[in-house]
């Protein structure tokens, strides 16, 4: 930067503390971190700091490794080489990357409750679309990067951008779900 070679850069982080540190550095343009309906901690300080500092937020793992799609049950199996099989307890890399750090059984139950909240919306949306809209509609989020394994999934994910505001009842339901079922597992870790 001193030579004028790098004016701005982006970083990908695991923790909110890392995000805040990155934003305090001159030249940080974007911070990529996990943010979804199962990981709320970035809402407290990271997103407000991003707004204040003009830093873009790139939200990754917005579907909690697919849990928020509503497609998985306790009997779902994943391929042997899928991180959802081999990294559930953080054996290969940070456990927060797999199901956002939520243990699978708890995540399945929470995803069922999330889907129930989605069914009460006054418009049509799949759980995955509502989960993506929840992230995208957070003040301070610049973009969301969901994965997709098919053209249909990519198109459905893109359609989430067209959803109207999710509304206070839905948002309150997501906060309550997080506080009651997930906070104790993940909030202190990242």
Secondary structure as GFF3:
##gff-version 3
##sequence-region A 1 190
A	DSSP	beta_strand	9	12	.	.	.	ID=ss1
A	DSSP	alpha_helix	16	23	.	.	.	ID=ss2
A	DSSP	beta_strand	28	34	.	.	.	ID=ss3
A	DSSP	three_ten_helix	41	43	.	.	.	ID=ss4
A	DSSP	alpha_helix	46	53	.	.	.	ID=ss5
A	DSSP	beta_strand	56	60	.	.	.	ID=ss6
A	DSSP	three_ten_helix	67	69	.	.	.	ID=ss7
A	DSSP	alpha_helix	83	86	.	.	.	ID=ss8
A	DSSP	three_ten_helix	95	97	.	.	.	ID=ss9
A	DSSP	three_ten_helix	99	101	.	.	.	ID=ss10
A	DSSP	alpha_helix	104	119	.	.	.	ID=ss11
A	DSSP	alpha_helix	127	136	.	.	.	ID=ss12
A	DSSP	beta_strand	143	145	.	.	.	ID=ss13
A	DSSP	alpha_helix	151	159	.	.	.	ID=ss14
A	DSSP	three_ten_helix	160	162	.	.	.	ID=ss15
A	DSSP	alpha_helix	168	177	.	.	.	ID=ss16
A	DSSP	pi_helix	178	182	.	.	.	ID=ss17
A	DSSP	alpha_helix	183	186	.	.	.	ID=ss18
###
